[in-house]
Amino acid sequence: MTDRLTFDVAAESDIGARSNQQDYFAFDFSSDANAGIAVLSDGMGGYKDGVAAAKFLVTGVAGELLQDLDTFQENEDQLPQRLSDLTHEGNSRLGDFIRQRTSGETIGATLVSVAISQNHLYWASVGDSPLYLFRNGVLSRLNQDHSMSQQIDFMIEAGMISAEKGRDHPDRSLLTSAIFGKEISKIDVPDTPFVLQEHDILLLASDGINTIGQDAIEDVLRRSMAEDSEVIVDALFAALDEIGADDQDNASLIVIKSKVMVDVVKQPPPTPRLSPEDAARLVEMVLAQAQSGPDDALLDTEIPELTITQTEASNVDETPSATTGITNRPFPRMPTRRIYSR
């Protein structure tokens, strides 16, 4: 019999050396339901356009997934198609939004969406925002990297260019696929689930976290792997701060750590994290934004408050039944640094 997993989740964003924050994310994990979602987007364009694109995609996809969360297990075989459909729908709605803009800026975003049902991990991703797995002391990337970095690394390995030139190549961060409201050239949606194990650590991030480098990220995780996810987040951002790059991009990170679920004392069903009515209202709000295309209104829109309930567990003093992280609720502009956790 496979152990049931529960998830310890924390997240943080940092503005870096940029004048504004264009990353956006949302997550919701329920200990008692043994399922969860995480969605992250890295916006591109002028300040208002870039952050609006990221927020637009994340709120739309997360709002839809929240409505499905309690049925993940019974409809698990449909999750890959559901994630693919939501990615394409978000792209289409963003296209409608973009066509109403007159700024002339290129508007787009990366998008990576994760759905977990018991010990099964599903994802859909477009762009270069990484989904990393840390298991048994080794860090590996799960999703495809839709940027020129892979081709440049191949050129280095083939001896076509030097490692130094490849590391600083101006086209390294050039995207080969992103969400621009047009046809998506590449989308990574595996048909079969990735099976999670106890003590696995997932990192869902914007590419700004890669300033640390994969080897250094792996070293940080080896030192902090026994800690809670919030400590791991702090350790990774401390490593980023230590580098202090003059051109540091926005960096956002969601850490999801799996562990075996403890026996939970039987109690009445908890209050839902987000009622179907409120989740539907959230989606309708995003659709309304696509039709009206306002500027500041999208940045300052309020979303429904989510209810976090408490439950008792053996040998655990206090175990929240839900981890909810739809960034800032309501939606003010994201601060320089803020941590979100269970």
QUIURMO-V119026 format. One record per residue. N is the residue number from 1. RES is the residue in one small letter. OMEGA is omega in whole degrees, 0 to 359 (none if undefined). NEAR is the number of other C-alpha atoms within 12 Angstrom. D_FIRST is the distance of its C-alpha to the first C-alpha in Angstrom with 1 decimal. Layout:
n:N res:RES omega:OMEGA near:NEAR d_first:D_FIRST
n:N res:RES omega:OMEGA near:NEAR d_first:D_FIRST
This chain:
n:1 res:m omega:180 near:3 d_first:0.0
n:2 res:t omega:178 near:13 d_first:3.8
n:3 res:d omega:174 near:18 d_first:6.5
n:4 res:r omega:182 near:25 d_first:9.1
n:5 res:l omega:168 near:34 d_first:12.3
n:6 res:t omega:191 near:38 d_first:15.8
n:7 res:f omega:175 near:48 d_first:19.0
n:8 res:d omega:190 near:44 d_first:22.2
n:9 res:v omega:173 near:42 d_first:25.0
n:10 res:a omega:182 near:40 d_first:28.7
n:11 res:a omega:181 near:48 d_first:31.4
n:12 res:e omega:175 near:45 d_first:35.1
n:13 res:s omega:177 near:43 d_first:38.1
n:14 res:d omega:184 near:36 d_first:41.2
n:15 res:i omega:181 near:32 d_first:44.4
n:16 res:g omega:180 near:30 d_first:45.4
n:17 res:a omega:181 near:19 d_first:49.0
n:18 res:r omega:180 near:20 d_first:49.1
n:19 res:s omega:180 near:18 d_first:51.3
n:20 res:n omega:182 near:29 d_first:48.5
n:21 res:q omega:181 near:41 d_first:44.8
n:22 res:q omega:172 near:45 d_first:43.5
n:23 res:d omega:175 near:54 d_first:39.7
n:24 res:y omega:180 near:53 d_first:37.7
n:25 res:f omega:174 near:53 d_first:34.1
n:26 res:a omega:174 near:48 d_first:31.9
n:27 res:f omega:176 near:48 d_first:28.3
n:28 res:d omega:178 near:49 d_first:26.3
n:29 res:f omega:182 near:46 d_first:22.9
n:30 res:s omega:181 near:41 d_first:21.5
n:31 res:s omega:183 near:41 d_first:19.1
n:32 res:d omega:182 near:37 d_first:18.4
n:33 res:a omega:175 near:32 d_first:18.1
n:34 res:n omega:182 near:35 d_first:15.7
n:35 res:a omega:179 near:41 d_first:18.1
n:36 res:g omega:178 near:48 d_first:21.4
n:37 res:i omega:171 near:49 d_first:24.4
n:38 res:a omega:181 near:51 d_first:26.9
n:39 res:v omega:181 near:55 d_first:30.2
n:40 res:l omega:179 near:55 d_first:32.9
n:41 res:s omega:178 near:55 d_first:36.3
n:42 res:d omega:186 near:49 d_first:39.2
n:43 res:g omega:178 near:43 d_first:42.4
n:44 res:m omega:180 near:34 d_first:45.5
n:45 res:g omega:174 near:27 d_first:49.1
n:46 res:g omega:187 near:26 d_first:51.6
n:47 res:y omega:184 near:27 d_first:50.2
n:48 res:k omega:182 near:33 d_first:50.1
n:49 res:d omega:182 near:38 d_first:49.0
n:50 res:g omega:181 near:36 d_first:46.3
n:51 res:v omega:178 near:39 d_first:44.6
n:52 res:a omega:179 near:45 d_first:45.1
n:53 res:a omega:181 near:52 d_first:43.4
n:54 res:a omega:181 near:44 d_first:40.3
n:55 res:k omega:180 near:48 d_first:40.3
n:56 res:f omega:181 near:61 d_first:40.9
n:57 res:l omega:184 near:50 d_first:37.9
n:58 res:v omega:181 near:46 d_first:35.4
n:59 res:t omega:179 near:51 d_first:36.4
n:60 res:g omega:182 near:45 d_first:36.4
n:61 res:v omega:181 near:48 d_first:33.0
n:62 res:a omega:179 near:46 d_first:31.3
n:63 res:g omega:178 near:43 d_first:33.0
n:64 res:e omega:181 near:37 d_first:31.6
n:65 res:l omega:178 near:40 d_first:28.0
n:66 res:l omega:178 near:42 d_first:28.2
n:67 res:q omega:183 near:27 d_first:29.1
n:68 res:d omega:194 near:32 d_first:25.9
n:69 res:l omega:184 near:38 d_first:23.5
n:70 res:d omega:180 near:30 d_first:22.3
n:71 res:t omega:181 near:22 d_first:21.7
n:72 res:f omega:186 near:30 d_first:19.8
n:73 res:q omega:183 near:22 d_first:16.5
n:74 res:e omega:180 near:14 d_first:18.5
n:75 res:n omega:188 near:16 d_first:20.8
n:76 res:e omega:181 near:27 d_first:18.7
n:77 res:d omega:180 near:20 d_first:20.3
n:78 res:q omega:185 near:22 d_first:23.6
n:79 res:l omega:179 near:34 d_first:23.1
n:80 res:p omega:180 near:32 d_first:24.7
n:81 res:q omega:179 near:24 d_first:27.7
n:82 res:r omega:179 near:29 d_first:27.9
n:83 res:l omega:178 near:40 d_first:28.1
n:84 res:s omega:181 near:32 d_first:30.7
n:85 res:d omega:181 near:23 d_first:32.7
n:86 res:l omega:177 near:36 d_first:32.9
n:87 res:t omega:180 near:46 d_first:34.0
n:88 res:h omega:178 near:33 d_first:36.8
n:89 res:e omega:177 near:30 d_first:37.7
n:90 res:g omega:177 near:45 d_first:38.1
n:91 res:n omega:180 near:37 d_first:40.2
n:92 res:s omega:180 near:27 d_first:42.4
n:93 res:r omega:177 near:35 d_first:42.9
n:94 res:l omega:176 near:44 d_first:43.8
n:95 res:g omega:177 near:30 d_first:46.3
n:96 res:d omega:180 near:26 d_first:48.0
n:97 res:f omega:183 near:33 d_first:48.1
n:98 res:i omega:184 near:35 d_first:49.6
n:99 res:r omega:178 near:22 d_first:52.2
n:100 res:q omega:180 near:21 d_first:53.6
n:101 res:r omega:180 near:25 d_first:54.0
n:102 res:t omega:185 near:15 d_first:57.4
n:103 res:s omega:182 near:16 d_first:56.7
n:104 res:g omega:178 near:12 d_first:56.7
n:105 res:e omega:171 near:18 d_first:53.8
n:106 res:t omega:183 near:24 d_first:50.9
n:107 res:i omega:178 near:37 d_first:48.0
n:108 res:g omega:182 near:43 d_first:44.4
n:109 res:a omega:166 near:47 d_first:41.1
n:110 res:t omega:177 near:52 d_first:37.8
n:111 res:l omega:172 near:60 d_first:34.7
n:112 res:v omega:183 near:54 d_first:31.0
n:113 res:s omega:182 near:51 d_first:28.5
n:114 res:v omega:173 near:53 d_first:24.8
n:115 res:a omega:180 near:47 d_first:22.2
n:116 res:i omega:176 near:43 d_first:18.6
n:117 res:s omega:187 near:39 d_first:16.0
n:118 res:q omega:180 near:39 d_first:12.7
n:119 res:n omega:181 near:33 d_first:12.1
n:120 res:h omega:180 near:33 d_first:14.7
n:121 res:l omega:176 near:41 d_first:18.2
n:122 res:y omega:176 near:40 d_first:21.3
n:123 res:w omega:169 near:43 d_first:24.9
n:124 res:a omega:181 near:43 d_first:28.5
n:125 res:s omega:176 near:46 d_first:31.2
n:126 res:v omega:180 near:44 d_first:35.0
n:127 res:g omega:186 near:42 d_first:37.1
n:128 res:d omega:178 near:43 d_first:36.6
n:129 res:s omega:189 near:46 d_first:34.4
n:130 res:p omega:168 near:43 d_first:31.6
n:131 res:l omega:183 near:41 d_first:27.8
n:132 res:y omega:171 near:37 d_first:26.8
n:133 res:l omega:173 near:33 d_first:23.6
n:134 res:f omega:182 near:35 d_first:23.7
n:135 res:r omega:177 near:25 d_first:21.1
n:136 res:n omega:175 near:17 d_first:21.7
n:137 res:g omega:183 near:21 d_first:25.3
n:138 res:v omega:177 near:22 d_first:26.1
n:139 res:l omega:177 near:27 d_first:27.2
n:140 res:s omega:179 near:22 d_first:27.1
n:141 res:r omega:181 near:24 d_first:28.1
n:142 res:l omega:185 near:31 d_first:25.8
n:143 res:n omega:180 near:33 d_first:28.4
n:144 res:q omega:177 near:30 d_first:31.7
n:145 res:d omega:181 near:34 d_first:34.8
n:146 res:h omega:176 near:31 d_first:37.5
n:147 res:s omega:181 near:27 d_first:40.4
n:148 res:m omega:184 near:24 d_first:42.9
n:149 res:s omega:180 near:27 d_first:41.4
n:150 res:q omega:179 near:23 d_first:39.4
n:151 res:q omega:179 near:24 d_first:42.6
n:152 res:i omega:177 near:27 d_first:44.5
n:153 res:d omega:177 near:26 d_first:42.0
n:154 res:f omega:178 near:18 d_first:42.3
n:155 res:m omega:177 near:21 d_first:46.1
n:156 res:i omega:181 near:20 d_first:45.8
n:157 res:e omega:180 near:14 d_first:43.7
n:158 res:a omega:179 near:13 d_first:46.3
n:159 res:g omega:181 near:14 d_first:49.1
n:160 res:m omega:176 near:15 d_first:50.7
n:161 res:i omega:180 near:18 d_first:50.9
n:162 res:s omega:178 near:17 d_first:50.6
n:163 res:a omega:180 near:17 d_first:47.5
n:164 res:e omega:179 near:14 d_first:49.8
n:165 res:k omega:179 near:17 d_first:51.1
n:166 res:g omega:180 near:25 d_first:47.6
n:167 res:r omega:183 near:23 d_first:46.3
n:168 res:d omega:184 near:16 d_first:49.1
n:169 res:h omega:183 near:21 d_first:49.5
n:170 res:p omega:181 near:14 d_first:50.6
n:171 res:d omega:185 near:18 d_first:48.4
n:172 res:r omega:183 near:24 d_first:45.1
n:173 res:s omega:179 near:27 d_first:44.0
n:174 res:l omega:184 near:20 d_first:45.4
n:175 res:l omega:174 near:30 d_first:42.8
n:176 res:t omega:175 near:25 d_first:42.3
n:177 res:s omega:177 near:29 d_first:40.4
n:178 res:a omega:180 near:40 d_first:40.4
n:179 res:i omega:181 near:43 d_first:40.8
n:180 res:f omega:184 near:39 d_first:44.5
n:181 res:g omega:176 near:31 d_first:44.6
n:182 res:k omega:180 near:24 d_first:45.4
n:183 res:e omega:179 near:19 d_first:43.4
n:184 res:i omega:185 near:29 d_first:40.3
n:185 res:s omega:179 near:20 d_first:40.8
n:186 res:k omega:174 near:27 d_first:37.3
n:187 res:i omega:182 near:34 d_first:34.0
n:188 res:d omega:179 near:36 d_first:30.6
n:189 res:v omega:179 near:32 d_first:27.8
n:190 res:p omega:180 near:25 d_first:25.0
n:191 res:d omega:183 near:20 d_first:23.8
n:192 res:t omega:183 near:18 d_first:20.2
n:193 res:p omega:169 near:24 d_first:18.0
n:194 res:f omega:185 near:24 d_first:17.7
n:195 res:v omega:180 near:21 d_first:14.1
n:196 res:l omega:177 near:30 d_first:14.3
n:197 res:q omega:175 near:27 d_first:13.1
n:198 res:e omega:179 near:28 d_first:13.8
n:199 res:h omega:172 near:30 d_first:17.6
n:200 res:d omega:175 near:35 d_first:18.5
n:201 res:i omega:176 near:42 d_first:21.9
n:202 res:l omega:174 near:44 d_first:23.3
n:203 res:l omega:176 near:45 d_first:27.1
n:204 res:l omega:193 near:50 d_first:28.7
n:205 res:a omega:165 near:47 d_first:32.4
n:206 res:s omega:188 near:44 d_first:35.9
n:207 res:d omega:177 near:43 d_first:37.7
n:208 res:g omega:180 near:36 d_first:39.8
n:209 res:i omega:183 near:41 d_first:37.0
n:210 res:n omega:173 near:35 d_first:37.6
n:211 res:t omega:180 near:30 d_first:40.9
n:212 res:i omega:184 near:27 d_first:38.9
n:213 res:g omega:185 near:19 d_first:37.8
n:214 res:q omega:180 near:24 d_first:34.3
n:215 res:d omega:180 near:18 d_first:35.0
n:216 res:a omega:175 near:24 d_first:36.1
n:217 res:i omega:179 near:34 d_first:33.1
n:218 res:e omega:179 near:31 d_first:30.9
n:219 res:d omega:179 near:21 d_first:32.9
n:220 res:v omega:181 near:29 d_first:32.7
n:221 res:l omega:177 near:38 d_first:28.9
n:222 res:r omega:181 near:24 d_first:28.8
n:223 res:r omega:187 near:16 d_first:31.0
n:224 res:s omega:188 near:24 d_first:29.3
n:225 res:m omega:180 near:34 d_first:25.6
n:226 res:a omega:184 near:22 d_first:24.9
n:227 res:e omega:175 near:24 d_first:26.8
n:228 res:d omega:184 near:26 d_first:26.1
n:229 res:s omega:181 near:35 d_first:26.6
n:230 res:e omega:178 near:28 d_first:30.1
n:231 res:v omega:179 near:28 d_first:31.2
n:232 res:i omega:178 near:38 d_first:29.9
n:233 res:v omega:180 near:43 d_first:31.9
n:234 res:d omega:182 near:31 d_first:34.9
n:235 res:a omega:180 near:30 d_first:34.7
n:236 res:l omega:179 near:42 d_first:34.7
n:237 res:f omega:173 near:39 d_first:37.6
n:238 res:a omega:177 near:20 d_first:39.4
n:239 res:a omega:178 near:26 d_first:39.2
n:240 res:l omega:179 near:33 d_first:40.6
n:241 res:d omega:182 near:24 d_first:43.4
n:242 res:e omega:178 near:15 d_first:44.3
n:243 res:i omega:175 near:19 d_first:45.0
n:244 res:g omega:182 near:16 d_first:47.2
n:245 res:a omega:181 near:19 d_first:47.9
n:246 res:d omega:182 near:13 d_first:51.1
n:247 res:d omega:184 near:15 d_first:49.6
n:248 res:q omega:178 near:25 d_first:46.1
n:249 res:d omega:169 near:32 d_first:44.5
n:250 res:n omega:178 near:40 d_first:42.5
n:251 res:a omega:177 near:44 d_first:39.1
n:252 res:s omega:187 near:47 d_first:36.0
n:253 res:l omega:170 near:51 d_first:32.5
n:254 res:i omega:178 near:54 d_first:29.2
n:255 res:v omega:180 near:45 d_first:26.7
n:256 res:i omega:182 near:47 d_first:23.0
n:257 res:k omega:183 near:42 d_first:20.9
n:258 res:s omega:175 near:40 d_first:17.1
n:259 res:k omega:182 near:28 d_first:15.5
n:260 res:v omega:182 near:23 d_first:12.5
n:261 res:m omega:175 near:30 d_first:13.5
n:262 res:v omega:178 near:20 d_first:15.1
n:263 res:d omega:182 near:19 d_first:15.3
n:264 res:v omega:177 near:25 d_first:18.0
n:265 res:v omega:181 near:16 d_first:20.8
n:266 res:k omega:178 near:12 d_first:21.3
n:267 res:q omega:174 near:14 d_first:24.3
n:268 res:p omega:180 near:13 d_first:26.1
n:269 res:p omega:181 near:14 d_first:25.0
n:270 res:p omega:174 near:22 d_first:26.4
n:271 res:t omega:181 near:19 d_first:29.4
n:272 res:p omega:177 near:30 d_first:28.6
n:273 res:r omega:179 near:37 d_first:29.0
n:274 res:l omega:182 near:35 d_first:31.3
n:275 res:s omega:177 near:24 d_first:32.5
n:276 res:p omega:180 near:21 d_first:32.7
n:277 res:e omega:180 near:17 d_first:36.4
n:278 res:d omega:178 near:23 d_first:36.6
n:279 res:a omega:178 near:29 d_first:34.3
n:280 res:a omega:179 near:25 d_first:36.5
n:281 res:r omega:178 near:24 d_first:39.5
n:282 res:l omega:179 near:34 d_first:38.3
n:283 res:v omega:179 near:32 d_first:38.0
n:284 res:e omega:179 near:23 d_first:41.4
n:285 res:m omega:180 near:26 d_first:42.8
n:286 res:v omega:178 near:39 d_first:41.8
n:287 res:l omega:179 near:29 d_first:43.3
n:288 res:a omega:178 near:22 d_first:46.5
n:289 res:q omega:180 near:32 d_first:46.7
n:290 res:a omega:181 near:33 d_first:46.7
n:291 res:q omega:184 near:20 d_first:49.5
n:292 res:s omega:177 near:20 d_first:51.6
n:293 res:g omega:180 near:29 d_first:50.9
n:294 res:p omega:179 near:23 d_first:52.1
n:295 res:d omega:185 near:26 d_first:52.2
n:296 res:d omega:182 near:18 d_first:51.7
n:297 res:a omega:180 near:22 d_first:50.2
n:298 res:l omega:181 near:34 d_first:47.0
n:299 res:l omega:188 near:33 d_first:46.8
n:300 res:d omega:183 near:22 d_first:47.4
n:301 res:t omega:176 near:25 d_first:45.6
n:302 res:e omega:174 near:23 d_first:43.6
n:303 res:i omega:182 near:30 d_first:40.1
n:304 res:p omega:174 near:26 d_first:38.5
n:305 res:e omega:178 near:22 d_first:37.3
n:306 res:l omega:183 near:29 d_first:33.6
n:307 res:t omega:177 near:22 d_first:32.6
n:308 res:i omega:182 near:24 d_first:30.2
n:309 res:t omega:180 near:25 d_first:29.0
n:310 res:q omega:175 near:27 d_first:27.7
n:311 res:t omega:180 near:25 d_first:25.0
n:312 res:e omega:177 near:22 d_first:24.3
n:313 res:a omega:179 near:20 d_first:21.3
n:314 res:s omega:182 near:14 d_first:20.9
n:315 res:n omega:173 near:12 d_first:22.6
n:316 res:v omega:184 near:15 d_first:23.5
n:317 res:d omega:183 near:11 d_first:27.2
n:318 res:e omega:182 near:16 d_first:27.1
n:319 res:t omega:177 near:27 d_first:24.3
n:320 res:p omega:181 near:31 d_first:25.7
n:321 res:s omega:180 near:34 d_first:23.6
n:322 res:a omega:172 near:36 d_first:25.0
n:323 res:t omega:185 near:39 d_first:26.3
n:324 res:t omega:182 near:38 d_first:29.2
n:325 res:g omega:175 near:41 d_first:31.4
n:326 res:i omega:181 near:44 d_first:33.8
n:327 res:t omega:182 near:42 d_first:36.1
n:328 res:n omega:178 near:32 d_first:39.2
n:329 res:r omega:349 near:23 d_first:39.4
n:330 res:p omega:190 near:19 d_first:42.1
n:331 res:f omega:169 near:28 d_first:42.8
n:332 res:p omega:175 near:21 d_first:45.4
n:333 res:r omega:184 near:29 d_first:46.0
n:334 res:m omega:181 near:31 d_first:43.3
n:335 res:p omega:181 near:22 d_first:44.7
n:336 res:t omega:182 near:21 d_first:45.1
n:337 res:r omega:176 near:26 d_first:41.9
n:338 res:r omega:179 near:25 d_first:39.4
n:339 res:i omega:181 near:30 d_first:35.9
n:340 res:y omega:180 near:31 d_first:33.3
n:341 res:s omega:182 near:33 d_first:30.2
n:342 res:r omega:none near:32 d_first:28.0
